[in-house]
């Protein structure tokens, strides 16, 4: 009986945003930029974060084919953002007939000093995502608009999906113990959906978390149904995770 292997490769990204030179500092502090004005500062609510200043003249962004100008210290503010992730291998090796389930996971850590936080997205480079030459596993399809609470594949099918877990996952992947996109829980190994070639939002924070960062665990699962015959091969999904500062 032949076996088939399947592995998942995830692109690892480190995205630093360069900081400008400081205008003053000491061994205890550093002021990146300063301004002469009469008001302003940081304000926020559950829906926004805002840095403002009052009294500066002719501030803002302007440019042409020959130059770009960021006038005023608010325009000069830079943000640090980093993301780290490791490749994944799904185990165990499955038989071409008789079906089975294989699992794998990775931790994606995002760190930013942006006071408004970040968003984390995932997308696959192909559809279906998990392929070996001309053969593939179908992208997991939930029964409804929300992710499936449990991973379920018909006996005659083979499918590949993922589920995120962590403090910052969006409501779509939270559950009430039996239904996804309901409640506020983050049950282990629940709320499954398929990858696609379009960015899907999986985690979000409205505050900065530098320097420690926040981890989101991505769980991946592939299943071949009991009556399905899957051609042998090394199956690979190239998946990109992207962090965006807000």
N, C-alpha and C positions, 0 to 999 in steps of 0.2 A: 504494500500500500504506500503510495507516494505521500510525502508531506509537503506543505507549503509554508514558507516563512513570510512574515510581514513585519516591517519596521516603519517607524515614523520619524522623520527628520524635521526638526523645528529650527528655523533661522534664529540665531542669537544676535540681538542688537544692543549696542551701547551707544546712547545718544547724548553726549555732553553738549551743552550750550555754553560757548565761551563767555567768560565774564570780562567786562572792561576794566581798565586801570583804575585804581582807587585814587581819590583826590586827597585823602588824608588818612592816617592810621597810626597805630602803635602796636606793641606786642599783645595788646588786649582787644583791639577793635580795628575795623576798617570801614571807612565811609566810601562807598563806590562813587557816589555823585551827590552834589548838594545844590541848593536853590535858595534864592532870596525871595520870599513871598510872605503872605500874611495869613495863610490858612490852608486847610486841606488835611490829608492823612488817609488812613485806611478805614473803610467801613464795610460791613457785610450783613447778610441775612441768610436764611436758608436757601435763597435762590441766586445770590450773587456775591461777588467780592469786588471791591472797588478801591483803587488808589487815586486820590485826587490832589490837586494843588490849586491855590488861588493867588493871583498876583503876578505870575510869569507872563511875559509878553511874547506873542508870535510863536507859540509852542505847537507841537504836533509833527506829523510826517509830511514831507514834500519831496518831490523828485522829478527828474526828467531823464532823457536818454544819456545825459552826461553826469548826473550826480544823484545821490540820495541823502536826505537830511533828516535826522531825528533831533528836533529842537526841544529843549526842556528836559529836566532830569527824569520825568516820568517816561519819556520816550527811550531813555537810556537804560532802563531797568532790564537786566538779563535774568534768565531763568535756567536753573540746573535741572536736567532730566536724564535719568539713566534707566535702562531695562536690561535684565539678565535672564537667560533661560538656557536649559540644556537639552540635548537630543533625547529621544525616547525610543525604547524598544518594547514592543508588545510581546508578552509571553503568556502561556507556553506556545510552542509550535503546534499548529493544528493539522489534522489529517485532511486530505482532499475530500474524503467522504466521511459521513458520520457526524459531522458538525462539531461545534465546540466554541468556547469563548476565550479570548486573550485580552489582557489588560496592560496598561502602562500609564505612567504619570510623570509630570514635571512641575517644578515650581517656578513661576514667573515673578520676579521681584522688581517692583517699580519704586524709584526714589525721586522725589522732586522737592525743591524749596518753593515752588509756586504756591502762594497763599490760597489760590483757588482750586488746587488739587490737580487731578489728572483723569484721563479715560484710557481704558485698555481694550484693544480690539484684536480679533483673530480672523484670519481668512486663509483659504487653501489656494494653492497655485493652479489647481485643476478641478474639474467637476466631471465624474466623481473624484474625490480626493485621494483615495487609497488605490493605487494602480500597480500593475506589473505588466509592462508591454501593452498588449491589447486587452488584457484582463483587468478586472476591477471588483471592488466591493461597492455596493450602492451606498450613497450618503444616507445616514440614518434619517428616517422620516417620522416625526411624532404623529400621534393620532389626531391632534388638534393644532390650534394656533400656538399653544404653549409647549414647552419641553415636556417629554414623558417623564413621570416620576420614576418609573422603572424601565430598564432597557429591555425591549421585547422585540424579537425578530421572528417572523413566520418560518415554519420548518423548511419551506422551499426557497428561502431567500438568504442572502448574506449582506450584512450592513456594517457600517463603520460610523461611530459617533463620538461625542465628547461631552464632558460636564465640568464646569468650573466650580471651585470651592474656595472660600476665603472671606475675610472680613469686609472686603469691598465689592463683592459680586453684586450685580444689578438685580432689581426685583424679579426680572424674568426667570432667574435661576434660584430664587428663594421659594420656600414651600411651607405648607402648614402641617406637614407630616404625611400627606397623601396626595396633594395636588401642587404642581409647580405654578409659579407666578401668583402665589397666594400665601399669605402669612409672612413671617420674617425669619423662619428657620433656614438653616443651611445643612440639611441632612447629608450624611456621607454616602457617596456613590448613588446619588439620585439626581433627577432633572437632566435628561439627556436630549441632545439635539444633534443634527448633522452639520458638518462644515459646508462652506460654499465659497465661491470666488468673490463674494462681497464681504466687506468688513462687518463683523458682528460685535456689538458692544457687550463685553462680558464683565467688566469691573469699572467702578468709578468712585472717586473720592472728591469731596469739596474742600479739603484742607491739605496743606503740605505735609510731607512725612519724612523729609530729609533730616538726619542722615541714615536712619535705620531702614527706611523703605517698608513696603507692605507686600507680602507674598500672596499670590493667587495660584492654587494648585489646579492644573489642568489634568483631568482624568480622561483617558482615551480607551475605547472598548471596540473590539471587532467580534462579530459572531457569524458563524456559518450554521444555518439550520440543519436539523437532523437528516432531512431528505435532500439537502442541497449538495451538488458536486461543484467544488471550487477548483479551477485549474491550479496546478502547483506553480510556485514562483516566489520571488522576493518582492513583496508588496511595499511600496513606499508612498508616503504622503508628505509633501513639502508644505509646511504651514508657516505663515508669518504672523507674529504678534507685534502690535504697534502701540506705543504709549504716546499720548498727546497731552501736553500741559494745557490747562484751561485758562 
